C-alpha cells in the first residue's frame, strides 16, 4: 500500500473516480497541505504546476492505502507528461509520494484555482479521461500523451453537440443503445453500436448493427475580398481520394482545420486562416453548422466566410510543419470559383456551399467594404 498527495486536477473527485476506476466512497482521501510549496496555473495549458516556495502551503488531498493497481492507473494517467514521483513530508508530518513536473516542463503564472479549473475544464477533462483510461492496459502513457490532443478535441465535440442549433421539427424519438464498442482508435476512431430506435409510426425498429467514424469538430472558412470580388482557396493532398481510388488526389478546398479543446468554431477559423494562408480576417460571417455525412460520421462543421484583403501577391505555400501541412493558396474571382463549381471541377462540398452562399450575399458583403 502507498500514499500519494495530489495538488491539482485529480483533487476533482469525478476525475479521480475515472482515473482510479472506483467510486469516491471507496477512495481513502483526506484534505491536507504540503508546506513550502505553491501551486500556479501553467502557461502551457489548463493544468497546474507546483514549485518550492518558502512559507507557502499547497492545498490538496492525500490518497491513502493505494494498491499496486491504483498506482499503475495513476502512473498511466500522469506518466505521459514528464512527471516524476518524489517523497515529501506533509503538514501533519506524514510522508507521501508527489508527482512533480520535470524542471522547465511548465512555466508558472497566476495562482492556481481548482474551482476555476472545474468550471472551465472539468467536464471536458472528465470526458477525455474516460476515453484515455480505456487504454490503460493496451497503450503506454507516452502513446496516450501523443493521442491526447485528439482525445480532448473529441471530448470538446461531445460537449458542443449539446448546444447544436438544428433539429426543429424533427422527430424527438427514443433511442436505446444496447452496446457500444470502440473497435479502432488512433488519430481518428471507429465505434460499433447495437441499438434500436423509435419509428415514425410509433413502434420500435429492429435491432441495428451500425458503425460510426468518430472525429473532432472542424472549422471551415472561405476568405472573400469584397473590394476586389475575389476569394482564396487552398490546395492540398487528401487521403479520401486515395482511399476511393481517385487519381485526382490534390484538392481545391476552403481553409479548414480541427477545433481544439476549449476553442470555438469562430476562434479556430481565425487561427486557421492565419496558419494556412497568413491572413488576418476583419469580419467573420457565419454560414452554416452541419454534419457533412451524418449517416456514417460524427464530424461536424462550423462554416464561415471571412472578409479579408486579398492582393495579387498573397498566393504562396503555407501550413504548419509540426502538422506536416503542405498547402498552396490560390486567389481567383468569385465568378471563376462559381464556374469551377458549376462545371464539377470542385469536388469539395463545403467549397460549393460557400461559393453559392457568397454569390447570394455578394451585394451585401460588398456594401460592407
The 8 nearest C-alpha neighbors of each residue, nearest first, counted from 0:
[[1, 64, 65, 66, 2, 67, 63, 70],
 [2, 0, 65, 64, 63, 3, 66, 95],
 [1, 3, 63, 95, 62, 64, 65, 96],
 [4, 2, 96, 95, 62, 61, 97, 5],
 [3, 5, 61, 97, 60, 95, 96, 62],
 [6, 4, 60, 59, 7, 10, 61, 9],
 [5, 7, 59, 58, 10, 60, 4, 57],
 [8, 6, 9, 10, 47, 5, 113, 59],
 [7, 9, 10, 11, 113, 46, 6, 47],
 [10, 8, 11, 15, 7, 14, 5, 12],
 [9, 11, 8, 7, 12, 60, 5, 6],
 [12, 10, 9, 14, 8, 13, 15, 117],
 [11, 13, 15, 14, 10, 16, 23, 9],
 [14, 12, 16, 15, 11, 17, 125, 23],
 [15, 13, 17, 12, 125, 16, 11, 9],
 [14, 16, 12, 18, 9, 17, 13, 19],
 [17, 15, 21, 13, 19, 14, 22, 20],
 [18, 16, 20, 14, 15, 19, 129, 13],
 [17, 19, 15, 20, 16, 14, 72, 132],
 [20, 18, 16, 21, 17, 69, 15, 72],
 [19, 21, 17, 16, 18, 22, 15, 69],
 [22, 20, 16, 19, 25, 23, 17, 26],
 [21, 23, 24, 25, 16, 26, 20, 17],
 [22, 24, 26, 25, 16, 21, 12, 13],
 [23, 25, 22, 26, 27, 21, 28, 16],
 [26, 24, 23, 22, 21, 27, 28, 16],
 [27, 25, 23, 24, 28, 22, 21, 62],
 [28, 26, 63, 62, 25, 29, 64, 24],
 [27, 29, 62, 61, 26, 60, 63, 30],
 [30, 28, 61, 60, 31, 62, 27, 63],
 [31, 29, 60, 59, 61, 28, 32, 58],
 [30, 32, 60, 59, 58, 29, 61, 90],
 [33, 31, 58, 57, 90, 59, 56, 89],
 [32, 34, 89, 57, 56, 90, 36, 58],
 [35, 33, 56, 36, 90, 55, 32, 57],
 [36, 34, 53, 55, 52, 54, 56, 51],
 [35, 37, 51, 52, 57, 55, 34, 50],
 [38, 36, 57, 50, 55, 49, 52, 56],
 [37, 39, 49, 111, 48, 57, 110, 47],
 [40, 38, 111, 110, 107, 48, 47, 109],
 [39, 41, 47, 111, 108, 109, 107, 46],
 [42, 40, 107, 106, 43, 47, 48, 105],
 [41, 43, 106, 44, 108, 107, 40, 105],
 [42, 44, 41, 105, 106, 45, 46, 40],
 [45, 43, 42, 46, 41, 40, 47, 105],
 [46, 44, 41, 40, 47, 43, 116, 120],
 [45, 47, 44, 41, 40, 48, 8, 7],
 [48, 46, 40, 41, 39, 7, 38, 111],
 [47, 49, 39, 41, 38, 40, 107, 105],
 [50, 48, 38, 37, 39, 47, 36, 99],
 [49, 51, 36, 37, 52, 38, 48, 39],
 [52, 50, 36, 35, 37, 53, 49, 55],
 [51, 53, 36, 35, 55, 37, 50, 54],
 [54, 52, 35, 55, 51, 36, 34, 56],
 [53, 55, 35, 52, 56, 34, 36, 37],
 [56, 54, 35, 36, 53, 37, 52, 34],
 [55, 57, 34, 36, 33, 35, 32, 37],
 [56, 58, 33, 37, 32, 36, 38, 34],
 [59, 57, 32, 6, 31, 56, 33, 60],
 [60, 58, 6, 5, 31, 32, 30, 10],
 [61, 59, 30, 29, 5, 31, 4, 28],
 [60, 62, 4, 29, 28, 3, 63, 30],
 [63, 61, 28, 3, 2, 27, 4, 60],
 [62, 64, 2, 27, 65, 61, 28, 1],
 [65, 63, 0, 1, 2, 66, 62, 27],
 [64, 66, 1, 0, 63, 69, 2, 70],
 [67, 65, 69, 0, 68, 70, 64, 1],
 [66, 68, 70, 69, 71, 65, 0, 1],
 [67, 69, 71, 66, 70, 72, 65, 19],
 [70, 68, 66, 72, 67, 71, 65, 19],
 [69, 71, 73, 67, 72, 68, 74, 66],
 [70, 72, 68, 74, 69, 73, 67, 75],
 [73, 71, 75, 69, 70, 74, 19, 68],
 [72, 74, 70, 76, 75, 71, 77, 69],
 [75, 73, 78, 71, 77, 72, 76, 70],
 [74, 76, 140, 72, 78, 73, 77, 71],
 [77, 75, 73, 74, 78, 72, 140, 18],
 [78, 76, 74, 75, 79, 73, 80, 82],
 [77, 79, 74, 75, 140, 80, 76, 82],
 [80, 78, 141, 140, 144, 77, 81, 143],
 [79, 81, 78, 82, 77, 144, 141, 100],
 [82, 80, 101, 100, 79, 78, 83, 104],
 [83, 81, 100, 99, 80, 98, 101, 78],
 [82, 84, 99, 98, 100, 81, 85, 101],
 [85, 83, 98, 97, 96, 99, 82, 86],
 [84, 86, 97, 96, 87, 98, 83, 99],
 [87, 85, 96, 95, 97, 94, 84, 88],
 [88, 86, 94, 95, 96, 85, 89, 97],
 [87, 89, 94, 93, 92, 95, 90, 86],
 [90, 88, 33, 92, 93, 91, 94, 32],
 [89, 91, 92, 32, 33, 34, 88, 31],
 [92, 90, 89, 93, 31, 88, 32, 94],
 [93, 91, 89, 90, 88, 94, 87, 33],
 [94, 92, 89, 91, 88, 95, 90, 87],
 [95, 93, 88, 87, 89, 92, 86, 96],
 [94, 96, 3, 2, 86, 87, 4, 97],
 [95, 97, 86, 3, 85, 84, 4, 87],
 [96, 98, 4, 84, 85, 3, 86, 99],
 [99, 97, 84, 83, 82, 85, 100, 96],
 [98, 100, 82, 83, 84, 97, 101, 49],
 [101, 99, 82, 81, 104, 102, 83, 98],
 [100, 102, 104, 81, 82, 103, 99, 83],
 [103, 101, 104, 100, 105, 99, 81, 82],
 [102, 104, 105, 101, 106, 100, 107, 81],
 [103, 105, 101, 102, 100, 106, 81, 80],
 [106, 104, 103, 41, 43, 48, 107, 42],
 [105, 107, 41, 42, 108, 43, 103, 104],
 [108, 106, 41, 39, 40, 48, 42, 105],
 [107, 109, 40, 39, 41, 42, 106, 110],
 [110, 108, 39, 40, 111, 107, 41, 38],
 [111, 109, 39, 40, 38, 112, 108, 37],
 [110, 112, 39, 40, 38, 47, 109, 113],
 [113, 111, 115, 114, 116, 110, 40, 39],
 [112, 114, 116, 115, 117, 111, 8, 7],
 [115, 113, 117, 112, 116, 118, 119, 111],
 [116, 114, 118, 112, 113, 117, 119, 120],
 [115, 117, 113, 119, 120, 114, 118, 112],
 [118, 116, 121, 114, 120, 115, 119, 113],
 [117, 119, 115, 116, 120, 121, 114, 122],
 [120, 118, 116, 117, 115, 121, 122, 261],
 [119, 121, 117, 116, 123, 122, 124, 118],
 [122, 120, 117, 124, 123, 118, 125, 119],
 [123, 121, 125, 124, 120, 126, 117, 119],
 [122, 124, 126, 120, 125, 121, 154, 155],
 [123, 125, 127, 121, 126, 122, 128, 120],
 [126, 124, 128, 122, 14, 127, 123, 129],
 [125, 127, 123, 129, 124, 128, 154, 122],
 [128, 126, 124, 151, 130, 129, 125, 154],
 [129, 127, 131, 125, 130, 126, 132, 124],
 [128, 130, 126, 127, 132, 131, 125, 17],
 [129, 131, 128, 127, 133, 132, 126, 150],
 [130, 132, 128, 133, 129, 134, 127, 143],
 [131, 133, 135, 134, 129, 130, 128, 18],
 [132, 134, 131, 130, 135, 129, 136, 137],
 [135, 133, 137, 132, 138, 136, 131, 130],
 [134, 136, 132, 133, 137, 138, 75, 72],
 [137, 135, 134, 138, 133, 139, 132, 72],
 [136, 138, 134, 135, 139, 133, 132, 140],
 [139, 137, 134, 135, 136, 142, 140, 143],
 [140, 138, 142, 141, 143, 137, 75, 135],
 [139, 141, 79, 75, 143, 142, 78, 144],
 [142, 140, 79, 144, 139, 143, 145, 78],
 [143, 141, 139, 145, 144, 140, 138, 146],
 [142, 144, 146, 140, 145, 141, 147, 139],
 [143, 145, 141, 79, 147, 142, 146, 140],
 [146, 144, 142, 143, 147, 141, 148, 79],
 [147, 145, 143, 144, 149, 148, 150, 142],
 [146, 148, 150, 144, 149, 145, 143, 151],
 [149, 147, 151, 150, 146, 152, 145, 259],
 [150, 148, 152, 151, 147, 146, 153, 186],
 [149, 151, 147, 153, 152, 148, 127, 146],
 [150, 152, 154, 148, 127, 149, 153, 260],
 [151, 153, 260, 149, 155, 259, 154, 215],
 [154, 152, 215, 156, 150, 155, 151, 214],
 [155, 153, 151, 157, 152, 156, 127, 126],
 [154, 156, 152, 158, 260, 153, 157, 123],
 [155, 157, 159, 153, 158, 154, 216, 215],
 [158, 156, 154, 160, 155, 159, 153, 161],
 [157, 159, 155, 156, 160, 161, 154, 123],
 [160, 158, 156, 161, 162, 157, 155, 163],
 [161, 159, 157, 162, 163, 158, 156, 155],
 [160, 162, 159, 158, 163, 157, 156, 164],
 [161, 163, 160, 159, 164, 158, 165, 157],
 [164, 162, 160, 165, 161, 159, 288, 166],
 [163, 165, 162, 166, 288, 167, 160, 161],
 [166, 164, 163, 167, 288, 289, 162, 169],
 [165, 167, 169, 168, 164, 163, 170, 171],
 [168, 166, 169, 165, 164, 170, 171, 163],
 [167, 169, 166, 170, 171, 165, 172, 164],
 [170, 168, 166, 167, 171, 172, 165, 199],
 [169, 171, 172, 168, 199, 166, 167, 198],
 [172, 170, 169, 173, 168, 166, 197, 167],
 [173, 171, 197, 170, 174, 196, 198, 199],
 [172, 174, 197, 196, 175, 171, 195, 203],
 [175, 173, 196, 195, 176, 197, 172, 194],
 [174, 176, 195, 194, 177, 196, 173, 197],
 [177, 175, 194, 178, 193, 174, 195, 192],
 [176, 178, 194, 193, 175, 179, 192, 195],
 [179, 177, 193, 176, 192, 180, 194, 191],
 [178, 180, 192, 191, 193, 190, 181, 177],
 [181, 179, 191, 190, 182, 192, 178, 189],
 [180, 182, 190, 183, 189, 191, 179, 184],
 [181, 183, 190, 189, 180, 191, 184, 188],
 [184, 182, 189, 188, 181, 185, 190, 187],
 [185, 183, 188, 187, 189, 186, 182, 181],
 [184, 186, 187, 188, 146, 183, 149, 150],
 [185, 187, 149, 146, 184, 188, 214, 150],
 [186, 188, 185, 214, 184, 213, 189, 212],
 [189, 187, 184, 213, 183, 212, 185, 214],
 [190, 188, 212, 183, 213, 211, 182, 181],
 [191, 189, 181, 211, 180, 210, 182, 192],
 [190, 192, 210, 180, 179, 209, 181, 211],
 [193, 191, 179, 209, 178, 208, 210, 194],
 [192, 194, 208, 178, 177, 207, 176, 209],
 [195, 193, 176, 177, 207, 175, 206, 192],
 [194, 196, 206, 175, 204, 174, 207, 205],
 [197, 195, 174, 204, 203, 173, 175, 198],
 [196, 198, 203, 173, 172, 202, 204, 201],
 [199, 197, 202, 201, 200, 203, 204, 196],
 [200, 198, 201, 197, 202, 170, 172, 203],
 [201, 199, 198, 202, 197, 203, 204, 172],
 [202, 200, 198, 199, 197, 203, 172, 204],
 [201, 203, 198, 200, 197, 204, 199, 196],
 [202, 204, 197, 198, 196, 195, 205, 201],
 [205, 203, 196, 195, 198, 197, 206, 202],
 [204, 206, 207, 195, 203, 196, 194, 197],
 [207, 205, 195, 194, 204, 193, 208, 196],
 [206, 208, 194, 193, 195, 205, 209, 192],
 [209, 207, 193, 192, 194, 206, 210, 191],
 [210, 208, 192, 191, 207, 193, 211, 194],
 [211, 209, 191, 190, 192, 189, 212, 295],
 [212, 210, 295, 296, 190, 189, 213, 191],
 [211, 213, 296, 189, 188, 295, 297, 214],
 [214, 212, 188, 297, 189, 296, 211, 187],
 [213, 215, 187, 298, 153, 297, 188, 212],
 [216, 214, 153, 152, 156, 298, 217, 257],
 [215, 217, 299, 156, 298, 258, 300, 257],
 [218, 216, 257, 300, 258, 256, 299, 301],
 [217, 219, 301, 264, 255, 256, 268, 300],
 [220, 218, 255, 302, 254, 303, 301, 268],
 [219, 221, 303, 254, 304, 253, 302, 268],
 [220, 222, 304, 253, 305, 254, 223, 303],
 [223, 221, 305, 231, 230, 306, 304, 307],
 [224, 222, 230, 306, 229, 307, 305, 225],
 [223, 225, 307, 229, 228, 308, 226, 227],
 [226, 224, 365, 228, 227, 368, 223, 364],
 [227, 225, 224, 228, 368, 365, 229, 308],
 [226, 228, 229, 224, 225, 309, 332, 310],
 [229, 227, 225, 224, 226, 332, 333, 230],
 [228, 230, 332, 333, 224, 331, 227, 223],
 [231, 229, 223, 222, 331, 330, 333, 332],
 [230, 232, 330, 222, 329, 331, 221, 223],
 [233, 231, 253, 329, 252, 328, 251, 330],
 [232, 234, 328, 252, 327, 251, 253, 329],
 [233, 235, 251, 327, 250, 326, 328, 252],
 [236, 234, 249, 326, 250, 237, 325, 327],
 [235, 237, 249, 248, 250, 238, 234, 325],
 [238, 236, 239, 248, 249, 240, 235, 250],
 [237, 239, 241, 240, 242, 236, 248, 243],
 [238, 240, 242, 241, 237, 243, 248, 245],
 [239, 241, 245, 243, 248, 242, 238, 244],
 [242, 240, 238, 244, 239, 243, 245, 248],
 [241, 243, 239, 240, 244, 238, 245, 237],
 [244, 242, 240, 241, 245, 239, 238, 246],
 [245, 243, 241, 242, 240, 246, 239, 247],
 [244, 246, 240, 247, 243, 241, 248, 242],
 [245, 247, 248, 244, 240, 241, 249, 243],
 [248, 246, 245, 249, 240, 250, 241, 244],
 [247, 249, 240, 246, 237, 236, 250, 241],
 [250, 248, 236, 235, 247, 237, 234, 251],
 [249, 251, 234, 235, 252, 248, 236, 237],
 [252, 250, 234, 233, 232, 345, 347, 235],
 [253, 251, 233, 232, 350, 347, 234, 250],
 [252, 254, 221, 232, 350, 220, 233, 255],
 [253, 255, 220, 219, 221, 233, 252, 272],
 [256, 254, 219, 218, 253, 220, 271, 217],
 [255, 257, 217, 218, 271, 258, 219, 254],
 [256, 258, 217, 259, 216, 218, 215, 255],
 [259, 257, 217, 267, 216, 262, 218, 264],
 [258, 260, 152, 262, 257, 261, 267, 148],
 [259, 261, 152, 155, 262, 151, 258, 154],
 [260, 262, 259, 155, 263, 120, 152, 123],
 [263, 261, 259, 260, 258, 266, 267, 264],
 [264, 262, 266, 265, 267, 261, 258, 259],
 [263, 265, 267, 218, 266, 301, 268, 258],
 [264, 266, 268, 263, 267, 269, 218, 283],
 [267, 265, 263, 269, 268, 264, 262, 270],
 [266, 268, 270, 264, 265, 269, 258, 271],
 [269, 267, 265, 271, 270, 266, 218, 220],
 [268, 270, 272, 266, 267, 271, 280, 265],
 [271, 269, 267, 273, 268, 272, 266, 274],
 [270, 272, 274, 268, 273, 269, 275, 267],
 [273, 271, 269, 278, 275, 270, 276, 274],
 [272, 274, 277, 278, 270, 271, 276, 275],
 [275, 273, 271, 272, 277, 318, 276, 270],
 [276, 274, 318, 317, 272, 271, 273, 277],
 [275, 277, 278, 272, 273, 274, 317, 328],
 [278, 276, 273, 274, 275, 272, 279, 317],
 [279, 277, 273, 276, 272, 280, 307, 274],
 [278, 280, 273, 281, 307, 277, 272, 269],
 [279, 281, 307, 305, 306, 282, 278, 269],
 [280, 282, 306, 307, 279, 283, 305, 308],
 [283, 281, 306, 305, 280, 284, 307, 304],
 [282, 284, 305, 304, 306, 285, 303, 281],
 [283, 285, 304, 303, 305, 286, 282, 306],
 [286, 284, 303, 287, 302, 283, 304, 301],
 [285, 287, 303, 302, 284, 304, 288, 356],
 [288, 286, 302, 301, 285, 289, 303, 300],
 [289, 287, 301, 300, 302, 299, 286, 290],
 [288, 290, 300, 299, 287, 291, 301, 165],
 [289, 291, 299, 293, 292, 298, 300, 297],
 [292, 290, 289, 293, 299, 298, 300, 348],
 [291, 293, 290, 294, 296, 295, 298, 297],
 [294, 292, 290, 295, 296, 291, 297, 298],
 [293, 295, 292, 296, 211, 297, 290, 291],
 [294, 296, 211, 293, 292, 212, 210, 297],
 [295, 297, 212, 211, 298, 293, 292, 213],
 [298, 296, 213, 214, 212, 299, 293, 211],
 [297, 299, 296, 216, 214, 290, 215, 300],
 [300, 298, 290, 216, 289, 217, 297, 291],
 [301, 299, 217, 289, 288, 218, 302, 216],
 [300, 302, 288, 218, 264, 219, 287, 217],
 [303, 301, 219, 287, 286, 220, 300, 218],
 [304, 302, 285, 220, 286, 284, 219, 305],
 [303, 305, 221, 284, 220, 222, 283, 285],
 [304, 306, 283, 222, 280, 282, 223, 221],
 [305, 307, 223, 282, 281, 224, 222, 280],
 [308, 306, 280, 224, 281, 223, 222, 309],
 [307, 309, 224, 310, 306, 223, 278, 279],
 [308, 310, 224, 313, 307, 311, 229, 330],
 [311, 309, 312, 313, 308, 227, 330, 314],
 [310, 312, 313, 309, 314, 330, 331, 308],
 [313, 311, 310, 314, 309, 315, 330, 329],
 [314, 312, 310, 311, 309, 315, 330, 328],
 [315, 313, 328, 329, 312, 330, 316, 311],
 [316, 314, 328, 327, 317, 313, 329, 276],
 [317, 315, 327, 326, 328, 325, 318, 314],
 [316, 318, 326, 275, 276, 327, 325, 315],
 [319, 317, 324, 275, 326, 325, 274, 320],
 [318, 320, 321, 324, 322, 323, 274, 317],
 [319, 321, 323, 322, 324, 318, 325, 317],
 [320, 322, 319, 323, 324, 318, 325, 274],
 [321, 323, 320, 324, 319, 318, 325, 274],
 [324, 322, 320, 321, 319, 325, 318, 326],
 [325, 323, 318, 319, 322, 320, 326, 317],
 [324, 326, 318, 317, 235, 323, 327, 316],
 [327, 325, 317, 235, 316, 318, 234, 324],
 [328, 326, 316, 234, 233, 315, 317, 235],
 [327, 329, 233, 314, 315, 232, 234, 316],
 [330, 328, 232, 231, 314, 233, 331, 327],
 [329, 331, 231, 230, 232, 314, 229, 328],
 [332, 330, 229, 230, 335, 333, 231, 329],
 [331, 333, 229, 335, 334, 228, 230, 336],
 [332, 334, 229, 336, 335, 230, 228, 337],
 [333, 335, 337, 332, 336, 338, 331, 229],
 [336, 334, 338, 332, 333, 337, 331, 339],
 [335, 337, 339, 333, 338, 334, 340, 332],
 [336, 338, 334, 340, 339, 335, 341, 354],
 [339, 337, 341, 335, 336, 340, 342, 334],
 [340, 338, 336, 344, 337, 342, 341, 345],
 [339, 341, 337, 345, 343, 338, 342, 344],
 [340, 342, 338, 343, 339, 337, 344, 345],
 [341, 343, 339, 340, 344, 338, 345, 337],
 [344, 342, 340, 345, 341, 339, 346, 338],
 [343, 345, 339, 342, 340, 346, 341, 338],
 [346, 344, 340, 343, 347, 339, 251, 351],
 [347, 345, 344, 348, 343, 250, 251, 351],
 [346, 348, 350, 345, 349, 252, 351, 251],
 [347, 349, 351, 350, 352, 346, 291, 345],
 [348, 350, 352, 351, 347, 353, 253, 252],
 [351, 349, 353, 347, 348, 352, 253, 252],
 [352, 350, 354, 348, 349, 353, 340, 355],
 [353, 351, 349, 350, 355, 354, 356, 348],
 [352, 354, 356, 350, 355, 351, 349, 357],
 [355, 353, 351, 357, 356, 352, 337, 350],
 [354, 356, 358, 353, 352, 357, 359, 351],
 [357, 355, 353, 359, 358, 354, 352, 360],
 [356, 358, 360, 361, 359, 354, 355, 353],
 [359, 357, 355, 361, 356, 360, 354, 333],
 [358, 360, 356, 357, 361, 355, 362, 354],
 [361, 359, 357, 363, 358, 362, 364, 356],
 [362, 360, 358, 364, 357, 363, 359, 365],
 [363, 361, 365, 364, 360, 366, 359, 358],
 [362, 364, 366, 365, 360, 361, 367, 359],
 [365, 363, 367, 361, 366, 362, 360, 225],
 [366, 364, 225, 362, 367, 368, 363, 361],
 [365, 367, 363, 364, 368, 362, 225, 361],
 [368, 366, 364, 365, 363, 225, 362, 226],
 [367, 365, 366, 225, 226, 364, 224, 306]]
